[in-house]
Amino acid sequence: MVTKSATQFKGHLNRLKDLFVGPHVLAFLPALTLGAFWFGGELALIITAITVPVVWLVFGGNLSSLLPARSMLAKGPMSPDQFLPTVENVRQDTEARGQASAVFSIELDEFAVLKDRFEPATADRVLKLIADRILATLRDRDTVARIGDCRFGVCLGSVVHLDLESCIQLSGRLQETIEEPISVDGTTIYVTASVGFCLLGRAPGTSGQDWTNAAAAALQEAQKRGNGSVRAYSSELQSRLKKRANLRDEVTAALEQGYIQPWFQPQISTDTGKVTGFEALARWIHPDRGTVSPAEFLPAIEEAGQLERLAEVMIYHTLTAIKAWDSAGTHVPQVGVNFSGSELGNPRLVDKLRWELDRFDVTPNRLTIEILETVVTDLSDDTVARNIKALADLGCHIDMDDFGTGHASIASLRRFGVNRIKIDRSFVMKADRDPEQQRMIGAILTMAERLGVETLAEGVETVGEHALLAQLGCDHVQGFGIARPMPFEKTLDWVKGHNAKLQNTPAIPGRRTN
């Protein structure tokens, strides 16, 4: 109780100090000197003009507050090492004064693309110009630092009143000045920025680090909403972040404890109806919550940096399943496993996979590597390109997944030795009733046939869609209309039952079999 009273008393003293030694006091200097001249003549005017500023300085006046904003512009942004101590000082001073402040975290959107397009010197010039623009937009007592490759931190000097709307307006002004066209060597460059901020009154902890972390979390939330977004830190966001952090910890433990395993979805030939493979899909069977949706736990795995570990788990169980099918006399030609861009960026990927294949004594052609079309479209990492090519050379099949959702070129299909394209579900859905969908599928199938690449349609859910795809010449189909993903234990009975249905089913003449 004593501590709280002392803090309040100190706050009152600071406010009185601001009242008598703030920069606004000097605004009364002309009136004081005029009054002195009126009552005491020229000598009184000179004494007053000299005495008032001296007294102001003696009692705590700050000349730096009178300097124009350009003085800070000349200094430039402070270093990351200086930023956090400055934020802590501002926090303590603001709380003691009973005033308000905010920390902003600003990051340029898709700056990696700009760095790839231009030389490093050009990127540095852009960052320097943007830093100057941010400094010019703010007051001299506000702090700016470059705290990342393309991220800036801003800490506002304490003010009497600052609310959510004011911070949103300031965020907009900062975005506007950053997004003004930049001319470099005759080239006009356009950039956008996302902003996250946290008012001191909403900070989740009691330190400058907690405050800046909250602004960074708000920025992360803004970036998920798209380029040029603004988000404020709030208790609701804190709750979501805590839940997400708990999920990351839980999913990491689940990987190690064996609760995340592949379930297998059949792929069949449209010629013969026979099983031509399975796709291994990650499923989390939670001991308390039951089956957890992949849409919920896969982003958590990525945030936890566990995608490579997930790939190891999937490969291990997939190769185990292949050996079990072989031992049971069940013919499964190949199994597809999804690989993300980060997994394909591992320089040791091919060696690790070769070792696993040797360990299980499985030939590479039994394993299909499924790569999203967007990974090939956005390919800027030479390691990823080399790994895809090396996996094809090793003998693994390469499937281009979700074909039609990106902009992969025909050259990419040939360059990476793609064996099959998987037509995205968005083209397949209701295709039997939509002539436009049919024309789109027909164009994809014609291109694939000319290139000698097989085709598989994903998301087939109805008999009509299945029949149409077979009629148009699609080689394979997969989806709930065939079978839902199932644990390995159910695959043997499913294949046995499916093959029994095919015994009296004639093959479609005139089509190649697989």
C-alpha positions, 0 to 999 in steps of 0.5 A, a space after each residue: 500500500 505504501 509503495 502504491 501511494 509513493 508511486 502515485 505521489 511521484 506521478 503527481 510530482 512529475 506532472 507538476 514538473 511537466 507543468 512548470 518546466 515543459 516546453 510550453 512554459 517558454 511560450 509565455 516568455 514574450 508576454 513576461 518580457 513585455 510585462 517587465 518592460 511595461 513595469 520596469 523599462 528596458 533593463 527589466 526586459 533584458 533581465 527577464 529575457 535572460 533569467 526565465 530560460 536559465 531558471 527553466 533549464 536549472 529546474 529540468 527544462 530540456 533543450 532537446 525538446 525544442 529542436 526540430 524533428 529533423 535532428 532525429 532524422 539526421 541521427 537515423 534509427 537506433 540499433 536493436 541493442 539500444 531499442 529495448 533499454 529505451 522502451 523500458 525507460 519509456 515504460 517506467 517514465 510513462 507509468 510514473 507520470 500516469 500517461 500513455 504510450 505505444 510500441 509499434 512493430 512495422 515490417 515490409 511485405 514480401 521484401 524477400 521478393 524485392 531482394 531477389 529482384 534487385 542487388 543488395 545495395 538497392 535493397 539497403 537504399 530502400 530500407 534507408 529511405 523508408 527509415 528516414 520516412 518513418 523518422 520524418 513522420 514521427 516526433 523528435 521524442 519518439 524512438 525508431 529502430 531497425 530491429 530486423 532485416 526489414 522490420 522497424 520498431 517504434 516507441 512513442 514518447 509519453 503523452 497525456 492521451 493516447 487511445 486505440 483510434 489514435 494508434 490506428 490513425 498513426 499506423 495509417 500515416 506510417 503506411 502511407 509514407 512507406 508506400 509512396 513510390 521509390 525511385 532507384 536508378 530509374 526504376 520505380 519500386 512499390 512496397 507495402 507494410 504491415 503494422 502491429 502495435 500495443 498500447 502500454 495499458 494493454 501490455 501483457 507483462 511488466 517489462 519493456 520486453 513484454 511490451 515489444 513482444 506484444 507489438 510483434 505478436 500483433 504484427 504477426 496477426 496482421 500479416 496473417 490477414 494479408 499485406 498492408 494490414 494493421 492489428 492491435 494487441 488485445 486480451 483476446 489476441 493474448 488468449 489466442 496466442 496462448 492457445 496456439 502456444 499450447 497447441 504447438 507444445 502438444 503437437 510436438 509431444 504428439 509427434 514423439 508419442 506416436 499419436 500422429 500417424 498416416 491414414 491412407 486414402 486409395 487411388 484407383 484406375 479409371 480403366 480397370 478400377 484397380 487400386 493403383 496406390 494410396 496417399 498418406 495423410 497425417 492424422 492426429 488421434 488425440 487421447 482425449 479429443 479424438 481426431 483433430 482436424 489437419 487444418 488445426 494441427 498442421 499450421 501448429 506443426 509448421 509454427 513449431 518448426 516440426 515439419 521435417 520431423 513430421 516428414 520423418 514420421 510419415 516416411 517411416 510409417 509409409 514404408 512400414 505399411 508398404 512392407 506389411 502390404 507386401 507380406 500380406 500379398 496385397 498389391 499396392 504399386 505406390 504410396 504418395 507422401 506430401 513434402 513442403 517447401 521447407 522439407 525440400 530445402 533440407 540439403 540432406 533430404 535425398 541421403 536421408 530418404 535413400 537410407 530409409 529406403 535401403 533400411 526397409 528394402 523398398 525400391 524408390 519407385 514405390 514412393 511418390 513425392 507429392 509437391 504442391 504446384 505453388 512450391 514449384 511456382 515460387 521456387 527461388 531456392 536452388 536446394 529445393 530444385 536440386 532435391 526435386 530433381 535428385 529424388 526423380 533421378 533416384 527413382 521416386 515418382 513425382 506428383 504435382 499436387 493441387 494442379 491448376 491453383 498455381 502457375 507452374 509452367 510446362 517447362 517445370 513439368 519437364 524440368 523436375 521429371 513430374 510423372 503425374 499431375 493431380 487435378 485440384 478438387 476445385 476443378 472436379 467439384 460438380 464437373 458432371 453438371 458444369 460445362 465450363 468445368 468440363 472444358 477446363 478439365 479437358 484442356 488439362 488432360 489434353 496437355 498432360 497426354 501430349 506431355 506423356 504425364 499421367 493424371 489423377 483427379 482429387 476430391 471425387 465425391 460422386 458417381 457422376 464426377 467419377 464417370 465423367 473423369 473416366 469418359 474424359 480420359 483421366 487416368 486415376 481418381 481419388 476422393 470420398 466417392 472412392 473411400 475416405 482416409 483410413 488407418 492402416 489396419 483397415 486398408 487390407 480389408 478394404 482392398 480385399 472387398 474392393 477387389 471382390 467387387 471388380 471380379 465381374 466388372 469389365 474394363 473400358 476398352 481402348 484405354 491403357 491400363 496402369 
